[in-house]
Amino acid sequence: MSGVLIVGASAGGLTVAEVLRAKGYAGQIRLVGQEPHLPYDRPPLSKEVLAGAWPAERVFLRDPARLDALGAEFILGRRAERLDTAARTVDLDDGRTLSYDTLVIATGLSPRRPPFLGDLAGAPTSPAQDLAGVHTLPTRDLAGVHTLRTLDDALALREQLRGARRVAVIGAGVLGCEIAATARTLEAEVTLVDPLPTVMVRQLGDELGSLVGALHESHGVRVCTGVGVSGLTGAASGDGPAERVGPAGRVGAVELTSGESVPADVVVIAVGSVPATGWLAGSGLALTDGVECDSRCRAAPGVYAVGDVARWHHELLGTSIRLENRTNATQQAMAVAADIMGDGAPYSPIPYFWTDQYDVKLQIHGHIPPGARLRPLDGEPGSGRFAALAEVDGVPTAAIGWNHPRGVRLARGHVTDALRSITSGT
């Protein structure tokens, strides 16, 4: 027996292994991780680790003794390169071929490469490389330019922020806003740039996104929304003019499509991510914005997907979705482990995510579609503490808590009731 092979050794992959053992699975479990590190938690990277409040060791999910007790083999610093579903094998970048009875794909995301970087050295040369689970941005050739996806990314950026006077964050989604907040608490001058009209608009909609934008402005961040980036220029040396950044150049400014030049000692690119599925090309799996799965997260016989990389059929919502957050990675991994053990069920959670920025904890249960309106339940938006519902035509689609954990838990019931009413036709 070849046992269970988990490609991806982060929170989702580790949870699958732990739940399998808890449910009595005694077979072989192997986890392949591209990074050299044992499994660690990603949400603190943009906050506590980046701010220097936590040492790197604090993000590791389990100590070595607990991982040893799991009885699993960790194959770290290795990348999966090819899946053969007929032979039930995975090829690694070191030439090894691993067989499996059950495969769990938990490879997560890779940072998206924005078009303004052009053909700089180190850029990917093919779409497959773009999605192969490796860093897709040529930041190693651009001094002062960073992405943040891994622990090593966070530590490198933390070192740069210690002496930075001016920081530009390109991309005002969840990650970009968290990085901007952390950089501002470190007393850097921060500019947050996004071509969309409101920060975090894809996650929060216009009304709630505007509140987050105002929060950043109240802490001294310059928020530049509705404008794109045309390129990066290098820091001027001596009496010479600044030039377009090339290999080994030091960034000096971000050029906006409005014609403005934003000075920056450090630039962080947070323009989103793509599912790390390049290694699955030619495997026969459906790969439309992630690994396509059924309601039990099965992509093919003996193949599952969990976490950010998985797109699965949500029976309550009646559509396929893909979620990029820590809570889903853990819950989905638990559901997959149960299904492997024969006692699974369709995975139909109420989507949930949270973000910590400055002194605000924002929690969302559900989905805020374009055009949704906020209905306060306790407190008023903009007051510093409130609970509310996002509604479309009077139907709750999300529960919102702004520094109000108890309120958002109570509000979640309205969203659950609405979903049950829709699915039952009442």
VOGU-3710 file (C-alpha; in Angstrom, 3 decimals, decimal comma):
1> msgvlivgas> 0,000/0,000/0,000  1,286/3,458/-0,942  -0,831/5,350/1,580  -1,780/9,006/1,543  0,435/11,531/-0,238  -0,167/15,203/0,589  1,450/17,744/-1,735  1,620/20,938/0,284  2,913/20,994/3,857  1,140/24,037/5,258
11> aggltvaevl> -1,920/24,285/7,530  -4,294/22,420/5,212  -1,938/19,555/4,483  -0,950/19,159/8,118  -4,589/19,135/9,225  -5,410/16,318/6,796  -2,602/14,238/8,285  -3,577/14,967/11,886  -7,266/14,223/11,386  -6,482/10,989/9,550
21> rakgyagqir> -4,425/9,822/12,533  -7,111/10,975/14,984  -9,659/8,903/13,068  -7,480/5,802/13,262  -5,685/5,781/9,929  -2,561/3,638/10,408  -1,145/3,706/6,867  1,721/5,670/5,409  1,366/9,477/5,258  3,859/11,634/3,374
31> lvgqephlpy> 3,808/15,413/3,050  5,772/17,195/0,316  6,571/20,866/0,958  8,372/23,225/-1,386  9,760/25,303/1,475  12,459/23,964/3,810  10,400/24,834/6,882  8,094/22,599/8,894  4,384/23,614/8,705  3,739/27,163/9,896
41> drpplskevl> 0,867/29,631/10,120  0,635/32,300/7,413  -1,765/34,966/8,809  0,772/36,333/11,338  3,355/36,924/8,583  1,842/40,245/7,505  1,194/41,398/11,055  3,038/40,092/14,137  6,078/38,695/12,294  6,410/41,667/9,951
51> agawpaervf> 6,133/44,098/12,848  8,817/42,252/14,789  6,407/41,464/17,638  6,860/37,708/17,113  10,044/35,751/16,509  9,921/33,475/13,483  9,718/30,373/15,670  6,319/31,366/17,003  4,530/30,756/13,696  5,320/27,036/13,552
61> lrdparldal> 2,118/25,073/14,003  3,570/22,139/15,935  6,822/21,468/17,724  9,111/18,737/16,350  8,080/16,260/19,053  4,396/16,471/18,078  5,255/16,104/14,408  7,379/13,038/15,178  4,447/11,540/17,097  2,294/11,955/13,988
71> gaefilgrra> 4,254/9,199/12,283  4,315/11,025/8,942  7,229/11,610/6,588  7,952/15,240/5,731  9,724/15,722/2,399  10,703/19,396/2,552  12,472/21,693/0,125  11,135/19,699/-2,795  8,661/20,658/-5,515  6,099/18,435/-7,213
81> erldtaartv> 6,506/18,637/-10,986  4,127/16,135/-12,527  1,048/14,097/-11,622  0,118/10,856/-13,386  -3,402/10,001/-12,244  -3,471/6,712/-14,153  -0,299/5,418/-12,518  -1,067/7,232/-9,257  2,361/8,790/-9,046  3,859/12,245/-8,439
91> dlddgrtlsy> 7,281/13,227/-9,792  9,447/15,536/-7,676  12,074/18,007/-8,820  14,881/15,827/-7,440  14,000/12,939/-9,756  12,053/10,878/-7,243  8,669/9,384/-8,103  6,214/8,910/-5,259  3,257/6,561/-5,514  -0,016/6,990/-3,661
101> dtlviatgls> -3,359/5,384/-2,968  -4,898/8,742/-2,096  -3,511/12,119/-3,129  -4,362/15,417/-1,442  -3,403/18,567/-3,356  -2,723/21,443/-0,941  -0,255/23,576/-2,898  -1,950/26,898/-2,187  -1,159/30,017/-4,190  1,629/31,839/-5,974
111> prrppflgdl> 1,879/35,651/-6,122  0,465/37,101/-9,322  2,949/38,851/-11,598  1,679/42,316/-12,569  2,092/43,516/-16,163  4,036/46,643/-15,201  7,097/44,507/-14,418  7,457/43,845/-18,142  10,298/41,576/-19,214  12,621/42,153/-16,299
121> agaptspaqd> 15,240/39,532/-15,636  13,996/36,624/-13,601  10,432/36,857/-14,895  8,634/33,634/-15,771  8,989/32,440/-19,326  5,780/30,417/-19,560  2,287/30,280/-18,046  3,104/26,885/-16,534  6,033/28,362/-14,666  3,751/31,164/-13,518
131> lagvhtlptr> 1,528/28,643/-11,752  4,049/26,068/-10,649  4,031/26,969/-6,978  7,240/28,981/-7,220  7,616/32,716/-6,787  6,393/34,281/-10,012  7,872/37,734/-9,384  11,481/38,611/-10,238  11,998/40,451/-6,949  15,421/38,912/-6,432
141> dlagvhtlrt> 16,683/41,269/-9,155  15,021/44,392/-7,754  16,538/45,644/-4,520  13,786/47,016/-2,298  10,913/45,264/-4,119  9,121/42,501/-2,254  6,196/40,125/-2,228  4,909/38,440/0,894  3,828/34,838/0,727  6,303/32,839/2,797
151> lddalalreq> 8,075/33,097/6,134  11,316/33,940/4,364  9,506/36,711/2,463  8,249/38,182/5,735  11,671/38,117/7,371  13,329/39,749/4,359  10,681/42,475/4,207  10,881/43,026/7,973  14,594/43,703/7,674  13,971/46,264/4,906
161> lrgarrvavi> 11,183/48,022/6,802  13,439/48,687/9,777  15,268/51,427/7,913  12,631/52,467/5,391  11,301/56,024/5,342  8,841/55,633/2,473  6,926/52,465/1,629  4,613/51,917/-1,329  2,188/48,999/-1,237  0,766/48,070/-4,633
171> gagvlgceia> -2,565/46,319/-4,192  -5,206/47,169/-1,591  -6,705/43,756/-0,959  -6,559/42,035/2,417  -2,812/41,366/2,287  -1,890/44,792/0,946  -3,956/46,562/3,601  -2,434/44,465/6,395  1,094/45,206/5,149  0,304/48,921/4,874
181> atartleaev> -1,034/48,956/8,442  2,038/47,172/9,772  4,436/49,459/7,894  2,609/52,497/9,249  2,883/51,249/12,841  6,642/51,085/12,191  6,439/54,840/11,447  7,181/54,668/7,731  5,421/57,010/5,314  3,051/54,657/3,488
191> tlvdplptvm> 1,260/54,991/0,154  -1,351/52,360/-0,729  -2,114/52,072/-4,463  -4,907/50,181/-6,224  -6,677/50,645/-9,585  -10,060/49,779/-8,059  -12,161/52,596/-6,585  -12,100/51,349/-2,962  -9,718/49,336/-0,809  -10,663/45,671/-0,296
201> vrqlgdelgs> -13,663/46,227/-2,560  -13,679/42,630/-3,835  -13,971/41,308/-0,295  -16,020/44,079/1,356  -17,938/46,003/-1,288  -17,941/49,792/-1,619  -19,544/50,803/1,679  -17,465/48,700/4,060  -14,343/49,092/1,913  -14,665/52,864/2,238
211> lvgalheshg> -14,610/52,501/6,022  -11,366/50,527/5,825  -9,905/53,157/3,506  -10,863/55,863/5,991  -9,249/53,827/8,780  -5,947/53,841/6,895  -6,168/57,543/6,157  -6,855/58,272/9,836  -3,538/56,577/10,634  -1,633/58,659/8,090
221> vrvctgvgvs> -1,584/56,322/5,083  -1,971/57,979/1,711  -4,625/55,942/-0,114  -4,438/56,196/-3,917  -7,343/54,233/-5,380  -8,660/54,390/-8,911  -5,144/54,631/-10,336  -2,806/51,976/-11,697  0,949/51,457/-11,804  2,841/51,887/-15,053
231> gltgaasgdg> 6,286/50,929/-13,788  9,056/51,248/-11,234  12,021/53,590/-11,440  15,372/53,171/-9,778  16,924/55,438/-7,212  19,081/58,129/-8,790  22,813/57,709/-8,223  25,010/60,795/-7,990  23,865/63,475/-10,378  22,332/61,032/-12,856
241> paervgpagr> 18,578/60,736/-13,409  16,445/57,881/-12,141  16,002/55,077/-14,648  13,641/52,187/-15,161  14,524/49,429/-12,732  16,538/46,604/-14,224  18,560/43,685/-12,880  20,300/44,539/-9,598  18,775/48,042/-9,597  17,498/49,723/-6,424
251> vgaveltsge> 13,908/50,902/-6,528  13,340/54,605/-5,991  9,765/55,303/-7,020  6,482/53,871/-8,264  5,180/55,427/-11,456  1,390/55,796/-11,552  -0,786/55,808/-14,658  -1,870/59,321/-13,666  1,674/60,501/-14,365  2,577/60,922/-10,699
261> svpadvvvia> 5,786/59,473/-9,300  5,537/58,132/-5,732  8,946/58,019/-3,995  9,608/54,738/-2,199  12,550/53,073/-0,472  10,577/49,818/-0,275  7,861/48,579/-2,626  5,591/45,669/-1,738  3,642/44,035/-4,557  0,381/42,541/-3,305
271> vgsvpatgwl> -1,735/42,328/-6,445  -3,278/38,963/-5,706  -2,325/35,366/-6,261  -3,070/32,472/-8,565  -3,674/28,821/-7,639  -0,442/26,832/-7,777  -1,551/24,301/-10,367  1,164/24,485/-13,039  2,594/21,099/-12,027  -0,826/19,535/-12,748
281> agsglaltdg> -0,848/20,465/-16,445  -1,472/17,351/-18,518  -2,766/15,369/-15,534  -6,332/15,279/-16,799  -7,635/17,260/-13,827  -9,906/20,227/-14,551  -7,951/23,376/-13,673  -10,207/26,417/-13,998  -9,092/28,917/-11,356  -7,938/26,106/-9,105
291> vecdsrcraa> -8,442/22,356/-8,971  -12,093/21,664/-9,775  -13,747/19,298/-7,305  -17,152/17,896/-6,423  -19,012/18,750/-3,215  -16,715/16,456/-1,219  -13,582/18,113/-2,616  -12,764/15,137/-4,878  -11,038/16,083/-8,127  -10,732/12,531/-9,508
301> pgvyavgdva> -10,779/8,977/-8,129  -8,339/8,985/-5,227  -7,514/12,699/-5,642  -8,678/15,528/-3,371  -7,840/19,216/-3,087  -7,935/21,474/-0,021  -7,308/25,102/0,823  -6,603/28,028/-1,486  -5,985/25,802/-4,511  -9,364/23,990/-4,342
311> rwhhellgts> -12,477/25,045/-6,254  -15,374/22,875/-5,183  -19,153/22,652/-5,607  -20,884/24,289/-2,631  -24,272/22,612/-2,363  -25,905/25,342/-0,258  -24,811/28,111/-2,621  -25,470/26,001/-5,707  -22,212/26,967/-7,387  -18,494/26,266/-7,313
321> irlenrtnat> -16,346/28,518/-5,147  -12,734/28,879/-4,072  -11,788/30,508/-0,768  -8,430/32,009/0,153  -8,272/32,025/3,930  -6,827/30,110/6,832  -10,174/29,059/8,343  -11,306/27,368/5,148  -7,994/25,537/4,735  -8,429/23,892/8,131
331> qqamavaadi> -12,146/23,138/7,863  -11,825/21,782/4,337  -8,890/19,601/5,352  -11,001/18,115/8,156  -13,796/17,361/5,699  -11,392/15,695/3,238  -9,817/13,543/5,944  -13,275/12,400/7,005  -14,167/11,494/3,418  -10,929/9,534/2,979
341> mgdgapyspi> -11,935/7,555/6,074  -15,387/6,864/4,662  -17,478/9,110/6,901  -17,505/12,321/4,887  -20,290/14,623/3,759  -20,651/17,486/1,281  -18,523/20,417/2,401  -20,859/23,424/2,632  -19,496/26,000/5,101  -20,558/29,587/5,563
351> pyfwtdqydv> -17,500/31,405/4,140  -15,555/33,258/6,819  -12,498/35,460/6,997  -11,017/38,053/9,305  -8,372/40,733/9,150  -6,520/42,676/11,853  -5,489/46,227/10,924  -4,301/48,738/13,530  -6,690/48,351/16,476  -9,519/46,877/14,384
361> klqihghipp> -10,538/43,245/14,035  -12,901/42,900/11,092  -14,797/39,588/10,784  -17,000/38,522/7,876  -19,296/35,489/7,730  -20,751/35,019/4,253  -20,218/36,998/1,064  -20,646/40,699/0,298  -21,651/41,005/-3,382  -21,464/44,223/-5,403
371> garlrpldge> -24,294/46,573/-4,516  -24,913/45,105/-1,054  -26,081/47,564/1,599  -25,162/47,526/5,276  -27,890/47,206/7,914  -26,541/47,951/11,395  -27,607/45,623/14,202  -25,560/47,008/17,087  -23,626/50,260/16,875  -23,158/52,397/13,792
381> pgsgrfaala> -20,658/51,947/10,936  -17,795/54,333/11,523  -18,270/54,315/15,299  -15,322/52,035/16,062  -17,461/49,059/17,122  -20,471/47,674/15,323  -22,202/44,558/14,031  -24,153/44,640/10,794  -25,615/42,612/7,979  -24,825/43,014/4,294
391> evdgvptaai> -28,078/42,667/2,378  -29,182/42,479/-1,237  -32,865/43,264/-1,737  -33,391/42,755/1,972  -31,817/39,284/2,026  -28,798/38,880/4,342  -25,660/37,685/2,541  -23,011/38,384/5,196  -22,585/39,097/8,879  -20,041/41,796/9,723
401> gwnhprgvrl> -18,290/42,525/12,988  -16,038/45,559/13,447  -14,422/45,028/16,839  -17,584/43,141/17,791  -16,964/39,359/18,013  -20,145/38,643/19,956  -22,268/40,729/17,611  -20,963/39,026/14,483  -21,622/35,585/15,969  -25,228/36,537/16,588
411> arghvtdalr> -25,556/38,145/13,165  -24,262/34,968/11,524  -27,557/33,279/12,362  -29,386/35,627/9,996  -27,098/34,565/7,141  -27,525/30,861/7,949  -31,309/31,224/8,071  -31,333/33,062/4,743  -29,284/30,352/3,049  -31,519/27,588/4,393
421> sitsgt> -34,601/29,478/3,247  -33,192/29,874/-0,262  -32,149/26,230/-0,592  -35,442/24,932/0,792  -37,463/27,261/-1,414  -39,383/28,756/1,514
//
